[in-house]
Amino acid sequence: MRIAVDAMGGDFAPQEIIKGAVEAARLFPIEIILVGDPEKIFKETKKSRQIFKVVPASEVIAMNEPPIQAIKQKADASINVGLSLVKEGKADAFVSAGSTGAVMAGALFKLGRIPGIERPAIATEFPIPSGKVLLLDMGANVDCKPRHLEQFALMGSLYAQSVLHINHPRIGLLNIGEEKEKGNELTRETWSLLAKAPLNFIGNVEGKEILSGRADVIVCDGFVGNLILKFGESISGSILQLLKAELSRGIVSRLGLSLLYPALKNLQKKISYDTYGGAPLLGISGVVFKAHGRARAEAVKNAIRETSEAVSGNIISCFSKLG
């Protein structure tokens, strides 16, 4: 399995990206292709004494650049070069912590959509006590029509089956109430489509039920999904800080903190985006994963692991059923 990694994308590139790639290469049976400035890459890989295949890319797309314009104007950008490797069959997948808009635009231009899918979506896994729940779309499409959400549900169901190994995933529609009449025009019309679709549709899921385990896949438009994603990233750290502040007051509390510290660290690891390193772009005719822009080595390693699982699950072949 060959996975191309954008060594230049992200806030901590190339150091943290390459550290994560080195760890992934040690742990997983894959070949990693680093894409970017050879001089900077070799400087970092020398520290690990590990040899990687390097594909040169002379340009980098910054986070604040207009995505479509940058993709068109910077043909030798690391994102473009990495996606070209997938298109040409020289890599089985591509991972980048660079600009989300540029990765999405580049994937559409280079690889195209899967037949039957109008809008690719970003899918994100959230930890729950019973395992994981998959939410999509997490920000690729802020304005959606009911048929787009139906397509998200179909893609999410197939991804849950082939990659998360859930035999009959329960599909929920994020809404403000359980009744099918609740919500806005988008959710009401989507409910009717999902009820007729070849899915295990369980109906509406309220915000309070996202992490309850009631559904395996939850669909929403990208505007709502991105708000949930950003709020989730902030609230996990805030809760841990509040716990530490409360438990550090007084001798008894500090003693309690010392006893609870291992459990708190485990909790922090479970809810950290570093553990769920990447999000797949579903609906693209190729395996493409987007790592967090602030991804450090641990997140990059896990993004590569998740990408390899998607390749092993033959996700693109599974999506051919949607055409």
Short mmCIF file of the C-alpha atoms (twelve columns), coordinates in Angstrom:
data_MODEL
# 
_entry.id   MODEL 
# 
loop_
_atom_site.group_PDB 
_atom_site.id 
_atom_site.type_symbol 
_atom_site.label_atom_id 
_atom_site.label_alt_id 
_atom_site.label_comp_id 
_atom_site.label_asym_id 
_atom_site.label_seq_id 
_atom_site.Cartn_x 
_atom_site.Cartn_y 
_atom_site.Cartn_z 
_atom_site.pdbx_PDB_model_num 
ATOM 1   C CA . MET A 1   0.000   0.000  0.000   1 
ATOM 2   C CA . ARG A 2   1.414   3.383  -1.012  1 
ATOM 3   C CA . ILE A 3   0.214   6.528  0.751   1 
ATOM 4   C CA . ALA A 4   1.327   9.977  -0.428  1 
ATOM 5   C CA . VAL A 5   1.714   12.485 2.407   1 
ATOM 6   C CA . ASP A 6   1.795   16.253 1.934   1 
ATOM 7   C CA . ALA A 7   4.961   17.073 3.890   1 
ATOM 8   C CA . MET A 8   4.455   20.823 3.485   1 
ATOM 9   C CA . GLY A 9   0.811   21.192 4.565   1 
ATOM 10  C CA . GLY A 10  -0.253  22.300 8.036   1 
ATOM 11  C CA . ASP A 11  0.838   24.716 10.751  1 
ATOM 12  C CA . PHE A 12  3.717   22.513 11.917  1 
ATOM 13  C CA . ALA A 13  5.022   21.273 8.582   1 
ATOM 14  C CA . PRO A 14  7.359   19.774 7.676   1 
ATOM 15  C CA . GLN A 15  8.773   18.729 11.085  1 
ATOM 16  C CA . GLU A 16  5.640   17.299 12.720  1 
ATOM 17  C CA . ILE A 17  4.301   15.856 9.466   1 
ATOM 18  C CA . ILE A 18  7.508   13.918 8.897   1 
ATOM 19  C CA . LYS A 19  7.696   12.783 12.529  1 
ATOM 20  C CA . GLY A 20  4.204   11.343 12.174  1 
ATOM 21  C CA . ALA A 21  5.125   9.701  8.864   1 
ATOM 22  C CA . VAL A 22  8.213   8.129  10.435  1 
ATOM 23  C CA . GLU A 23  6.126   6.665  13.268  1 
ATOM 24  C CA . ALA A 24  3.464   5.406  10.851  1 
ATOM 25  C CA . ALA A 25  6.110   3.742  8.671   1 
ATOM 26  C CA . ARG A 26  7.427   1.911  11.737  1 
ATOM 27  C CA . LEU A 27  4.022   0.716  12.879  1 
ATOM 28  C CA . PHE A 28  2.043   -0.045 9.714   1 
ATOM 29  C CA . PRO A 29  2.807   -2.203 6.648   1 
ATOM 30  C CA . ILE A 30  2.693   0.673  4.166   1 
ATOM 31  C CA . GLU A 31  5.008   2.633  1.905   1 
ATOM 32  C CA . ILE A 32  4.897   6.371  2.549   1 
ATOM 33  C CA . ILE A 33  5.705   8.847  -0.216  1 
ATOM 34  C CA . LEU A 34  6.613   12.298 1.065   1 
ATOM 35  C CA . VAL A 35  5.652   15.179 -1.227  1 
ATOM 36  C CA . GLY A 36  7.322   18.570 -0.948  1 
ATOM 37  C CA . ASP A 37  10.651  20.393 -0.816  1 
ATOM 38  C CA . PRO A 38  13.323  17.633 -1.009  1 
ATOM 39  C CA . GLU A 39  15.925  19.666 0.900   1 
ATOM 40  C CA . LYS A 40  13.615  20.285 3.854   1 
ATOM 41  C CA . ILE A 41  12.348  16.705 3.790   1 
ATOM 42  C CA . PHE A 42  15.813  15.152 3.753   1 
ATOM 43  C CA . LYS A 43  16.897  17.425 6.608   1 
ATOM 44  C CA . GLU A 44  14.096  15.998 8.769   1 
ATOM 45  C CA . THR A 45  14.300  12.363 7.647   1 
ATOM 46  C CA . LYS A 46  18.039  12.241 8.378   1 
ATOM 47  C CA . LYS A 47  17.189  12.540 12.073  1 
ATOM 48  C CA . SER A 48  15.194  9.306  11.960  1 
ATOM 49  C CA . ARG A 49  17.650  7.466  9.717   1 
ATOM 50  C CA . GLN A 50  14.648  6.171  7.807   1 
ATOM 51  C CA . ILE A 51  14.536  6.216  4.023   1 
ATOM 52  C CA . PHE A 52  11.414  7.487  2.263   1 
ATOM 53  C CA . LYS A 53  10.522  7.951  -1.350  1 
ATOM 54  C CA . VAL A 54  10.356  11.704 -1.970  1 
ATOM 55  C CA . VAL A 55  8.438   13.368 -4.803  1 
ATOM 56  C CA . PRO A 56  9.477   17.008 -5.298  1 
ATOM 57  C CA . ALA A 57  6.956   19.845 -5.159  1 
ATOM 58  C CA . SER A 58  8.275   23.387 -5.423  1 
ATOM 59  C CA . GLU A 59  5.208   25.271 -4.207  1 
ATOM 60  C CA . VAL A 60  3.012   25.367 -1.115  1 
ATOM 61  C CA . ILE A 61  -0.590  26.575 -0.806  1 
ATOM 62  C CA . ALA A 62  -1.005  28.725 2.299   1 
ATOM 63  C CA . MET A 63  -4.046  28.422 4.547   1 
ATOM 64  C CA . ASN A 64  -5.222  31.958 3.716   1 
ATOM 65  C CA . GLU A 65  -5.006  31.654 -0.078  1 
ATOM 66  C CA . PRO A 66  -8.208  31.415 -2.166  1 
ATOM 67  C CA . PRO A 67  -8.406  27.619 -2.662  1 
ATOM 68  C CA . ILE A 68  -9.613  27.381 -6.271  1 
ATOM 69  C CA . GLN A 69  -7.320  30.139 -7.489  1 
ATOM 70  C CA . ALA A 70  -4.309  28.617 -5.700  1 
ATOM 71  C CA . ILE A 71  -4.996  25.126 -7.061  1 
ATOM 72  C CA . LYS A 72  -5.191  26.494 -10.607 1 
ATOM 73  C CA . GLN A 73  -2.176  28.780 -10.373 1 
ATOM 74  C CA . LYS A 74  0.196   26.566 -8.363  1 
ATOM 75  C CA . ALA A 75  0.447   23.457 -10.507 1 
ATOM 76  C CA . ASP A 76  3.548   22.275 -8.607  1 
ATOM 77  C CA . ALA A 77  2.039   22.746 -5.149  1 
ATOM 78  C CA . SER A 78  2.418   19.759 -2.810  1 
ATOM 79  C CA . ILE A 79  -1.365  19.242 -2.749  1 
ATOM 80  C CA . ASN A 80  -1.573  19.119 -6.554  1 
ATOM 81  C CA . VAL A 81  1.450   16.836 -6.865  1 
ATOM 82  C CA . GLY A 82  0.182   14.431 -4.191  1 
ATOM 83  C CA . LEU A 83  -3.267  14.186 -5.776  1 
ATOM 84  C CA . SER A 84  -1.655  13.606 -9.185  1 
ATOM 85  C CA . LEU A 85  0.143   10.581 -7.727  1 
ATOM 86  C CA . VAL A 86  -3.256  9.093  -6.838  1 
ATOM 87  C CA . LYS A 87  -4.699  9.957  -10.245 1 
ATOM 88  C CA . GLU A 88  -1.762  8.328  -12.041 1 
ATOM 89  C CA . GLY A 89  -1.941  5.181  -9.910  1 
ATOM 90  C CA . LYS A 90  1.434   5.867  -8.264  1 
ATOM 91  C CA . ALA A 91  -0.168  6.139  -4.820  1 
ATOM 92  C CA . ASP A 92  -3.246  4.486  -3.326  1 
ATOM 93  C CA . ALA A 93  -4.232  7.475  -1.218  1 
ATOM 94  C CA . PHE A 94  -3.287  11.023 -0.243  1 
ATOM 95  C CA . VAL A 95  -3.107  12.699 3.187   1 
ATOM 96  C CA . SER A 96  -2.734  16.433 3.799   1 
ATOM 97  C CA . ALA A 97  -2.957  18.790 6.767   1 
ATOM 98  C CA . GLY A 98  -3.007  21.754 4.384   1 
ATOM 99  C CA . SER A 99  -5.852  24.045 3.397   1 
ATOM 100 C CA . THR A 100 -9.167  22.171 3.522   1 
ATOM 101 C CA . GLY A 101 -10.570 24.209 0.644   1 
ATOM 102 C CA . ALA A 102 -7.495  23.563 -1.485  1 
ATOM 103 C CA . VAL A 103 -7.519  19.822 -0.775  1 
ATOM 104 C CA . MET A 104 -11.207 19.634 -1.671  1 
ATOM 105 C CA . ALA A 105 -10.835 21.775 -4.810  1 
ATOM 106 C CA . GLY A 106 -7.746  19.874 -5.916  1 
ATOM 107 C CA . ALA A 107 -9.407  16.514 -5.355  1 
ATOM 108 C CA . LEU A 108 -12.400 17.568 -7.441  1 
ATOM 109 C CA . PHE A 109 -10.240 18.855 -10.298 1 
ATOM 110 C CA . LYS A 110 -7.728  16.000 -10.267 1 
ATOM 111 C CA . LEU A 111 -9.828  12.979 -9.301  1 
ATOM 112 C CA . GLY A 112 -13.427 13.991 -9.921  1 
ATOM 113 C CA . ARG A 113 -16.619 12.880 -8.226  1 
ATOM 114 C CA . ILE A 114 -17.916 9.360  -7.845  1 
ATOM 115 C CA . PRO A 115 -20.830 8.841  -10.273 1 
ATOM 116 C CA . GLY A 116 -24.125 9.555  -8.544  1 
ATOM 117 C CA . ILE A 117 -22.599 12.000 -6.027  1 
ATOM 118 C CA . GLU A 118 -23.149 15.711 -6.590  1 
ATOM 119 C CA . ARG A 119 -21.405 17.050 -3.477  1 
ATOM 120 C CA . PRO A 120 -18.433 15.365 -1.776  1 
ATOM 121 C CA . ALA A 121 -18.562 15.561 2.019   1 
ATOM 122 C CA . ILE A 122 -16.134 15.602 4.927   1 
ATOM 123 C CA . ALA A 123 -16.828 12.819 7.430   1 
ATOM 124 C CA . THR A 124 -15.561 12.954 11.017  1 
ATOM 125 C CA . GLU A 125 -15.546 10.281 13.699  1 
ATOM 126 C CA . PHE A 126 -16.529 11.213 17.256  1 
ATOM 127 C CA . PRO A 127 -15.745 8.943  20.234  1 
ATOM 128 C CA . ILE A 128 -18.692 7.584  22.208  1 
ATOM 129 C CA . PRO A 129 -18.783 5.050  25.086  1 
ATOM 130 C CA . SER A 130 -19.835 2.233  22.737  1 
ATOM 131 C CA . GLY A 131 -17.294 3.041  20.000  1 
ATOM 132 C CA . LYS A 132 -17.605 5.752  17.346  1 
ATOM 133 C CA . VAL A 133 -20.235 7.811  15.571  1 
ATOM 134 C CA . LEU A 134 -19.659 9.216  12.082  1 
ATOM 135 C CA . LEU A 135 -20.925 12.722 11.265  1 
ATOM 136 C CA . LEU A 136 -21.099 14.287 7.810   1 
ATOM 137 C CA . ASP A 137 -20.900 16.827 6.323   1 
ATOM 138 C CA . MET A 138 -18.403 18.657 8.540   1 
ATOM 139 C CA . GLY A 139 -17.884 21.727 6.412   1 
ATOM 140 C CA . ALA A 140 -17.474 21.012 2.715   1 
ATOM 141 C CA . ASN A 141 -20.996 22.191 1.799   1 
ATOM 142 C CA . VAL A 142 -22.603 25.017 3.766   1 
ATOM 143 C CA . ASP A 143 -25.663 25.172 1.502   1 
ATOM 144 C CA . CYS A 144 -27.314 21.828 0.788   1 
ATOM 145 C CA . LYS A 145 -30.434 20.428 -0.811  1 
ATOM 146 C CA . PRO A 146 -32.313 17.375 0.488   1 
ATOM 147 C CA . ARG A 147 -30.836 15.091 -2.188  1 
ATOM 148 C CA . HIS A 148 -27.337 16.075 -1.067  1 
ATOM 149 C CA . LEU A 149 -28.058 14.972 2.496   1 
ATOM 150 C CA . GLU A 150 -29.510 11.742 1.124   1 
ATOM 151 C CA . GLN A 151 -26.218 11.168 -0.727  1 
ATOM 152 C CA . PHE A 152 -24.276 11.918 2.468   1 
ATOM 153 C CA . ALA A 153 -26.326 9.266  4.248   1 
ATOM 154 C CA . LEU A 154 -25.673 6.663  1.546   1 
ATOM 155 C CA . MET A 155 -21.926 7.388  1.578   1 
ATOM 156 C CA . GLY A 156 -21.790 7.384  5.372   1 
ATOM 157 C CA . SER A 157 -23.582 4.050  5.523   1 
ATOM 158 C CA . LEU A 158 -21.148 2.440  3.056   1 
ATOM 159 C CA . TYR A 159 -18.139 3.921  4.862   1 
ATOM 160 C CA . ALA A 160 -19.400 2.642  8.209   1 
ATOM 161 C CA . GLN A 161 -19.809 -0.838 6.743   1 
ATOM 162 C CA . SER A 162 -16.518 -1.114 4.849   1 
ATOM 163 C CA . VAL A 163 -14.146 0.814  7.130   1 
ATOM 164 C CA . LEU A 164 -15.740 0.895  10.600  1 
ATOM 165 C CA . HIS A 165 -17.051 -2.693 10.174  1 
ATOM 166 C CA . ILE A 166 -20.613 -1.927 11.286  1 
ATOM 167 C CA . ASN A 167 -22.826 -4.448 9.518   1 
ATOM 168 C CA . HIS A 168 -26.124 -2.570 9.502   1 
ATOM 169 C CA . PRO A 169 -25.348 1.042  10.461  1 
ATOM 170 C CA . ARG A 170 -28.161 3.107  11.932  1 
ATOM 171 C CA . ILE A 171 -28.575 6.393  10.064  1 
ATOM 172 C CA . GLY A 172 -29.891 9.474  11.830  1 
ATOM 173 C CA . LEU A 173 -30.811 12.950 10.580  1 
ATOM 174 C CA . LEU A 174 -29.650 15.772 12.861  1 
ATOM 175 C CA . ASN A 175 -32.646 17.890 13.800  1 
ATOM 176 C CA . ILE A 176 -34.179 19.989 16.586  1 
ATOM 177 C CA . GLY A 177 -36.764 17.335 17.478  1 
ATOM 178 C CA . GLU A 178 -37.570 13.657 17.015  1 
ATOM 179 C CA . GLU A 179 -40.839 14.110 15.113  1 
ATOM 180 C CA . LYS A 180 -40.569 14.101 11.317  1 
ATOM 181 C CA . GLU A 181 -42.520 17.369 11.142  1 
ATOM 182 C CA . LYS A 182 -39.826 19.187 13.167  1 
ATOM 183 C CA . GLY A 183 -37.059 21.314 11.696  1 
ATOM 184 C CA . ASN A 184 -36.804 23.478 8.608   1 
ATOM 185 C CA . GLU A 185 -37.711 22.761 5.003   1 
ATOM 186 C CA . LEU A 186 -34.355 21.075 4.382   1 
ATOM 187 C CA . THR A 187 -34.659 18.560 7.209   1 
ATOM 188 C CA . ARG A 188 -38.352 17.811 6.601   1 
ATOM 189 C CA . GLU A 189 -37.774 17.039 2.914   1 
ATOM 190 C CA . THR A 190 -34.625 15.069 3.722   1 
ATOM 191 C CA . TRP A 191 -36.568 12.966 6.236   1 
ATOM 192 C CA . SER A 192 -38.966 11.906 3.485   1 
ATOM 193 C CA . LEU A 193 -36.090 10.941 1.161   1 
ATOM 194 C CA . LEU A 194 -34.217 8.971  3.809   1 
ATOM 195 C CA . ALA A 195 -37.360 7.109  4.842   1 
ATOM 196 C CA . LYS A 196 -37.597 5.723  1.282   1 
ATOM 197 C CA . ALA A 197 -33.853 5.139  0.756   1 
ATOM 198 C CA . PRO A 198 -32.194 1.685  1.075   1 
ATOM 199 C CA . LEU A 199 -30.868 2.568  4.511   1 
ATOM 200 C CA . ASN A 200 -31.371 1.630  8.135   1 
ATOM 201 C CA . PHE A 201 -32.883 5.059  8.796   1 
ATOM 202 C CA . ILE A 202 -33.894 5.565  12.433  1 
ATOM 203 C CA . GLY A 203 -35.314 9.081  12.052  1 
ATOM 204 C CA . ASN A 204 -34.306 12.394 13.577  1 
ATOM 205 C CA . VAL A 205 -31.498 12.679 16.105  1 
ATOM 206 C CA . GLU A 206 -31.323 15.697 18.403  1 
ATOM 207 C CA . GLY A 207 -28.104 17.459 19.349  1 
ATOM 208 C CA . LYS A 208 -28.200 15.937 22.834  1 
ATOM 209 C CA . GLU A 209 -28.164 12.461 21.248  1 
ATOM 210 C CA . ILE A 210 -25.117 12.848 18.996  1 
ATOM 211 C CA . LEU A 211 -22.833 11.079 21.481  1 
ATOM 212 C CA . SER A 212 -25.476 8.795  22.975  1 
ATOM 213 C CA . GLY A 213 -24.857 5.870  20.625  1 
ATOM 214 C CA . ARG A 214 -28.384 6.000  19.223  1 
ATOM 215 C CA . ALA A 215 -27.071 6.298  15.655  1 
ATOM 216 C CA . ASP A 216 -23.887 5.098  13.926  1 
ATOM 217 C CA . VAL A 217 -24.027 7.753  11.190  1 
ATOM 218 C CA . ILE A 218 -25.560 11.223 11.526  1 
ATOM 219 C CA . VAL A 219 -26.065 13.553 8.559   1 
ATOM 220 C CA . CYS A 220 -26.426 17.323 8.426   1 
ATOM 221 C CA . ASP A 221 -25.404 20.189 6.166   1 
ATOM 222 C CA . GLY A 222 -21.830 21.450 6.337   1 
ATOM 223 C CA . PHE A 223 -22.744 24.708 8.061   1 
ATOM 224 C CA . VAL A 224 -24.221 22.913 11.071  1 
ATOM 225 C CA . GLY A 225 -21.600 20.154 10.940  1 
ATOM 226 C CA . ASN A 226 -18.662 22.542 11.071  1 
ATOM 227 C CA . LEU A 227 -20.167 24.370 14.050  1 
ATOM 228 C CA . ILE A 228 -20.476 21.044 15.884  1 
ATOM 229 C CA . LEU A 229 -16.914 20.100 14.987  1 
ATOM 230 C CA . LYS A 230 -15.382 23.373 16.186  1 
ATOM 231 C CA . PHE A 231 -17.486 23.410 19.360  1 
ATOM 232 C CA . GLY A 232 -16.498 19.815 20.109  1 
ATOM 233 C CA . GLU A 233 -12.813 20.633 19.707  1 
ATOM 234 C CA . SER A 234 -13.081 23.509 22.172  1 
ATOM 235 C CA . ILE A 235 -15.342 21.923 24.772  1 
ATOM 236 C CA . SER A 236 -13.166 18.861 25.383  1 
ATOM 237 C CA . GLY A 237 -10.189 20.985 26.426  1 
ATOM 238 C CA . SER A 238 -12.378 23.300 28.492  1 
ATOM 239 C CA . ILE A 239 -13.917 20.424 30.459  1 
ATOM 240 C CA . LEU A 240 -10.501 19.021 31.349  1 
ATOM 241 C CA . GLN A 241 -9.269  22.446 32.462  1 
ATOM 242 C CA . LEU A 242 -12.365 22.930 34.642  1 
ATOM 243 C CA . LEU A 243 -11.866 19.501 36.218  1 
ATOM 244 C CA . LYS A 244 -8.230  20.201 36.973  1 
ATOM 245 C CA . ALA A 245 -9.091  23.600 38.468  1 
ATOM 246 C CA . GLU A 246 -11.750 22.118 40.756  1 
ATOM 247 C CA . LEU A 247 -9.633  19.150 41.820  1 
ATOM 248 C CA . SER A 248 -6.584  21.278 42.630  1 
ATOM 249 C CA . ARG A 249 -8.334  23.243 45.389  1 
ATOM 250 C CA . GLY A 250 -7.158  22.108 48.801  1 
ATOM 251 C CA . ILE A 251 -5.114  19.142 49.983  1 
ATOM 252 C CA . VAL A 252 -7.945  16.621 49.662  1 
ATOM 253 C CA . SER A 253 -8.751  17.786 46.137  1 
ATOM 254 C CA . ARG A 254 -5.085  17.653 45.122  1 
ATOM 255 C CA . LEU A 255 -4.881  14.116 46.486  1 
ATOM 256 C CA . GLY A 256 -7.981  13.261 44.471  1 
ATOM 257 C CA . LEU A 257 -6.398  14.814 41.385  1 
ATOM 258 C CA . SER A 258 -3.300  12.652 41.760  1 
ATOM 259 C CA . LEU A 259 -5.498  9.553  41.914  1 
ATOM 260 C CA . LEU A 260 -7.650  10.641 38.985  1 
ATOM 261 C CA . TYR A 261 -4.802  11.935 36.817  1 
ATOM 262 C CA . PRO A 262 -4.253  8.680  34.852  1 
ATOM 263 C CA . ALA A 263 -7.980  8.479  34.084  1 
ATOM 264 C CA . LEU A 264 -8.027  12.149 33.031  1 
ATOM 265 C CA . LYS A 265 -5.096  11.585 30.693  1 
ATOM 266 C CA . ASN A 266 -6.853  8.596  29.131  1 
ATOM 267 C CA . LEU A 267 -10.011 10.665 28.717  1 
ATOM 268 C CA . GLN A 268 -8.031  13.485 27.129  1 
ATOM 269 C CA . LYS A 269 -6.504  11.030 24.664  1 
ATOM 270 C CA . LYS A 270 -9.900  9.572  23.742  1 
ATOM 271 C CA . ILE A 271 -11.477 12.937 22.982  1 
ATOM 272 C CA . SER A 272 -8.452  14.569 21.356  1 
ATOM 273 C CA . TYR A 273 -8.491  15.087 17.584  1 
ATOM 274 C CA . ASP A 274 -4.935  13.697 17.613  1 
ATOM 275 C CA . THR A 275 -6.446  10.243 18.191  1 
ATOM 276 C CA . TYR A 276 -8.822  10.654 15.242  1 
ATOM 277 C CA . GLY A 277 -6.151  12.122 13.021  1 
ATOM 278 C CA . GLY A 278 -7.937  12.533 9.711   1 
ATOM 279 C CA . ALA A 279 -11.278 12.978 8.009   1 
ATOM 280 C CA . PRO A 280 -12.057 11.317 4.673   1 
ATOM 281 C CA . LEU A 281 -13.388 13.313 1.745   1 
ATOM 282 C CA . LEU A 282 -16.251 11.051 0.711   1 
ATOM 283 C CA . GLY A 283 -17.571 11.221 -2.839  1 
ATOM 284 C CA . ILE A 284 -14.149 11.719 -4.455  1 
ATOM 285 C CA . SER A 285 -12.910 9.124  -6.974  1 
ATOM 286 C CA . GLY A 286 -9.881  8.353  -4.840  1 
ATOM 287 C CA . VAL A 287 -8.966  7.960  -1.180  1 
ATOM 288 C CA . VAL A 288 -8.186  11.419 0.212   1 
ATOM 289 C CA . PHE A 289 -7.889  12.273 3.918   1 
ATOM 290 C CA . LYS A 290 -7.683  15.710 5.473   1 
ATOM 291 C CA . ALA A 291 -5.712  15.989 8.717   1 
ATOM 292 C CA . HIS A 292 -6.254  18.894 11.097  1 
ATOM 293 C CA . GLY A 293 -4.354  22.061 10.184  1 
ATOM 294 C CA . ARG A 294 -2.793  22.038 13.663  1 
ATOM 295 C CA . ALA A 295 -1.896  18.363 13.420  1 
ATOM 296 C CA . ARG A 296 1.259   17.270 15.174  1 
ATOM 297 C CA . ALA A 297 3.049   13.947 14.815  1 
ATOM 298 C CA . GLU A 298 0.477   11.850 16.714  1 
ATOM 299 C CA . ALA A 299 -2.403  13.173 14.629  1 
ATOM 300 C CA . VAL A 300 -0.469  12.642 11.393  1 
ATOM 301 C CA . LYS A 301 0.377   9.075  12.364  1 
ATOM 302 C CA . ASN A 302 -3.284  8.334  13.088  1 
ATOM 303 C CA . ALA A 303 -4.427  10.060 9.899   1 
ATOM 304 C CA . ILE A 304 -2.142  7.744  7.927   1 
ATOM 305 C CA . ARG A 305 -3.502  4.747  9.845   1 
ATOM 306 C CA . GLU A 306 -7.096  5.736  9.093   1 
ATOM 307 C CA . THR A 307 -6.214  6.277  5.451   1 
ATOM 308 C CA . SER A 308 -4.717  2.797  5.211   1 
ATOM 309 C CA . GLU A 309 -7.913  1.362  6.732   1 
ATOM 310 C CA . ALA A 310 -9.999  3.115  4.071   1 
ATOM 311 C CA . VAL A 311 -7.774  1.690  1.322   1 
ATOM 312 C CA . SER A 312 -7.989  -1.787 2.866   1 
ATOM 313 C CA . GLY A 313 -11.772 -1.461 3.031   1 
ATOM 314 C CA . ASN A 314 -11.919 -0.881 -0.758  1 
ATOM 315 C CA . ILE A 315 -14.073 2.151  -0.108  1 
ATOM 316 C CA . ILE A 316 -13.949 3.412  -3.698  1 
ATOM 317 C CA . SER A 317 -15.172 0.041  -5.017  1 
ATOM 318 C CA . CYS A 318 -17.980 0.114  -2.452  1 
ATOM 319 C CA . PHE A 319 -19.015 3.599  -3.594  1 
ATOM 320 C CA . SER A 320 -19.347 2.344  -7.176  1 
ATOM 321 C CA . LYS A 321 -22.727 0.979  -6.044  1 
ATOM 322 C CA . LEU A 322 -23.988 4.555  -5.880  1 
ATOM 323 C CA . GLY A 323 -23.532 5.263  -9.605  1 
# 
